[in-house]
């Protein structure tokens, strides 16, 4: 094991296998009919097949890839270049914008997933700057605070590049949410109101070469707590998705200029388990560094997340108690700065006892 900190070492049952399975069948969905400048979601005939594809992908996989999505390639290349330049700096430079319990955005290199340290470094920024959130995780504390982005001196264009990219992620995210709404039999604008004061995040990930890729993970197994994740990954790849049918970990081959989309926990609750958030993780390797850029779409802090009333009835009663997204988010953020002795807060903690197919604990 050499000089690798034991904090990085996964338990035996969670270590990546050297002979991993390549993902076959993860849907690749062409968004060209809605991504042209004059497109709209009112052309029922052209849209029907696309909505069905989206619904099937969300139900059967919880993951899919999109191409012809309308995000300009130059915007993606610009943020990828700036990300590489930022992470290539000496550690002392990056730590000038290190996040802490007061400044929760910026650079960080000691994040834990499931109480095991991740082999990565990150830079986080909010899409809406500043973002309003609860000042405390305590239920009775009504005070609010604002989270501000931090920006390094170098690269000098990082802020501009990130802000331009974030706008593209917003546009794509809202298009996808309209398609998901239609796939659930809802009006296309059903989700719009949740994002008026959004808590969405763009993250720059850097996974350095790892001397023990069979023992450590770039990110351990987890589900995403937000609404939807839009992921750009480089040509190295490393994302693995847990197949719903048999629990097998599948390696997702990078598709040039595609985005990988995954259903988050909030969609699982809103849809009352019609769509499920799926476990995934990131592998590392000993030879090449890897970069990825996820965008996590998040609603306003005051959103009470619960099954949508249009999707529940006597035959399909609500499976979750409401929870406040802002308090949930602040609780999660606080846990990033300490190793917990207990499981981090999860949506299954809000599962109504006795609801069918109660979600098993991680």
N, C-alpha and C positions, 0 to 999 in steps of 0.2 A: 504494500500500500504506500510505501515511501513516506513522503511528508504531507500527504493529503489529510486534512482535518477530518476526524471521525464524524463531525457534524454533517458532512456531505453524504455519508454512506447510507444507502437505502437498506431497509430490512430485506432479508433474503427473498421473501415472496413478492417484493415490489421492484426488484432489480430487472433491468431490461435484458431480454434474451439476445444472444449474438445472432441467432438465426430468425430474425423477425420476419413477419408476414407482410408483404406489400398489400396495400388496400386495393381491392378490386371492387368496383361497383359504387364507390362513393359518387353520388350524382354530380355531373358537370353540366351546369345550366347556362344557357345562352340568353343574356338579357337584352339583346340587340333591339327587340321590338319596343322596349321602354327607355332605351338609353340615348336615342337620337334627340336633338334639341327640341323637336316638335312633338315628341311622343306624349301620350297620355294613357291613363289606365281606364279609359271609357270605351275602348274598342273591344267589345265583348268577345267577338269571334277570334281575334288574334290573341287575346289575353287568356282565354280559357285553358289552353294547353299549358301555358306557362304557370298559371296559378296551380293547376293540378300537379305539375312537376315539383313546385315549391312545397306544396302540402305533403306529397308523398315523401320527399326528402326529409322534411321536418319530422314526420311520423315514424319513418322506418330507420332513419340514420341519426337525426339530430345534427347532422353535418352535411354541407354540400359545397361545391366550388362554383364560382360564377365567372364567366368570360363575357367580353363585349359589354362591360358594366358601365362605361361612360367616364371612368376616372382617367384623366389624361396621363399617359405614360410618363411625361416629363415631371409631373408633380410627384409621382412615386419615386422616380430616379433621383430627384432632388433631395427628398427626405432620406432615402437610403444612403446617399453620398454624405450628407451632413451627419447622419448617425455614425457612420464609420469614422469620420474625422473626430467627432466628439469622443467616442470610446477609445480612439487611438492615443488620446492624451495621457500624460502621467496621472497616476491616481490622485496626487495632491491637487491637481487642477480640477478633476471631476468632483472631488469632495468639497470644493468651494460652493457647489450647489447641492450638497447632500441633504436629503430630506430627514426630518426628525419629527418629534411629536407636535411641534408648533408649525413647522413648514413641511406639510405632508407630501408635497410634490417636488420633483427634481430627481437627483441621482441617488441610487441605492445599490449596495452590493452584498447585503446580508439578509436577503429575504428567505423565509421558510415556507414550505408547503407541507402540510400534515406533520409539522414539527421536525422536518428534515431540511437542511439548508440547500437551496437551489444553486446549481453551478452556472451562475449568470450574473450580469449587472444590468441595471435598467435605468431609464430616464422617463419619468412620468410627467404629463401635462394635461390639464383639463381643457376640454374643447371650449367651454364657456369660462372666461377669465374676468373677474373671479367667479367662483362657484359657491353658492350659498348652501350651507349644511348645518345641522344641529351642532351646537358647541359641545355637547356631551352625549354619551350613549344612554344616560339615565332617562328613563321614561318620563319622569315628571319635570325634567329640566327643559323649558321651552326656549331658552336662549339660542340664538343663531350666531354663526360665525361665517367668515369668508375664507376660502382657500385660494391663494394666489399662486400662479405659476412662477417658477424661478428660471432664469435664463443665464447661461454661462457667457463669459466674454468671448469665447471661441468655440465653435465657428461663429463668425459674426452674423451669418445669415440664418442661424438655426431657428430663431423665433419666427421669422418671416416664412421660412420653408414649412415649419410645423403648422403654423396657423393656416396657411393655404391648403395644406394636406388635410387638416382637420375639417375644413369646409367641404372638401370632396367626400370625406367619410360621412359627414352629416347627410349630404344629398343622397349618397348610395344607401345609407342606413334607413332613411325615410322611405325610399323606393321599396326596399326590401320589407319594411314593416307594412306598407300598403299591400304588397303581395301576400304577406302572411295573414293580414286581416281578411283579405278576400278568400284565402284558402280555408279560413275558419268559418266562412259564411257571414262575415261581418262587413260593415261599410268600410271602404278603403281608408277613410280618414279616422277610423276608430281609435287609433293609438296616438294621433297627433297631439292631443291635449296634454299627454303625459310629459312631453319634452319641452314645454315652454320655458322652464328653468332647469335645463338638463344637467346631469352630473356625469356626462360622458367623458371618457379618458382615452388619450392616445399614449401608447407606451412604446419606447424604443428598447428592444432587447438585444443584448450581446452575449453570446455563449462562447467563451474562449475554448481552445482545445483542452481536453480533459485527459489526464494520464490514466484515469480509471473509469472509462466509459461504461464498463460492465457493472460498476458498483454505484455510480452516481447518476443523477438526472439533471437536465437543465431546469426543468420544472417538474415536480412530482405530480402524481395523479391528482386531478381536481376537476370540479365543474365550475363554470363561470357564473358568478352571482348576478351579473347584469342582465339586460334584456337580450342583447344580441352581440356577437363578436365578429368583427371583420378583420381577417388576418392576412397580411402580406408576408410571405416567407421567401428567403433567397433560394438559390439553386442547390444549396447544401442539403436542406431539408432536415427533419428531425421530429416533426409532429407525429404523434401516434394517437389514434382514436380507439376507444374500447368498443368493439362491435356489440350491439345490443343482443343479438341472437345467441351468442355463445361466450361473450366476455373476452374474446381474443383481442390482443393489442395489434392494431394494423398501422403500418407506416404509410403516411400520405405523401406520395411522390409530388414534388413541386411541379406545377403547371405554369409555364411562363406567363407573366402578367395577369394571372388569375387571382382571385381572392377566395380564401376559405372562410365560410360562414358557419357559425355554430349557434344553435339555440341556447339561450342562457336560462338560468333558474327562474327569472321573472316571467318569461314566456311560458315556462312549464306551469307556473301557478296561474297566470292569466287564462291559459287554455284548460285548466283543471286536469292536467296530465294527458291531454290529447297529444301534445308535443312534449318531449322530455329532453332536458339538458343531459348531455352525455359526458362521461369521464374522458379526459385526454391528458397527455403529458408530453414533454419534450425530451428527446434523447440528445446526448452529446457524443462527440467522437474525439479521438486523440490526434487527428491530423489537420482538421480545418476548423476555423472559427465559423460561427453561424450568426446571422442577424435575422430578426423578424420584427414586424411592426403590427401589433394588434390595436384595434380601436374597440373599446367597450362602450356600447350604447346604454346610457343610464337615464332614468326619468328624474323628475324634480324630487327634491328631498322630501317634500310633504306628501308624496304618493303613498297611499296605503295599498300595498300589493295584496290582491285577493282574486279568486276566480271571477271572471267577468260574468255579470248577471245574465247576459244573453246565452251563456254556454252552460248554465246549470239549471236543473229542474228536479222534479221529484225522483225521476229515474237516474239522474246524474247529479247528485247533491255535491255541494262544495266540499273539496277534500283538504282545504287549507283554511286556517284562521288568518285574518288580515295581519300584516306586519308593516310597520313604517319603514320605508326604504332608507330615509336619511339616518335613522337610528341604527339600522342594520349596517349601512355603509360605514358609519363612524366606528361601530364596534369592530368591524373587520379591519379598518385602517389601524386602530389602536393595537390590534393583535400582531401587526407586522413588526412591531418594535420589541416584542418579547416572545420567548418560546413558552407556549402554553402547556399547562399540565392537563388540560382538558381539550376536547374537540372544539374547534372554532365553530361559531354560529353557522347553521346550515338551514336550508328551507325545510328539511324534514322535521326540525324542531317545531314547525308550525302546522304539521300534518294533523288533521283531526283524527283522534283515535277511532278505530273501527272503520275508517273509510277504506273502500276496497283497494286491494293491491297496495297496502301501505308501504311506503318506500323504505327499503331496508337501510339500516345505518351503514355508513362507509366502513 
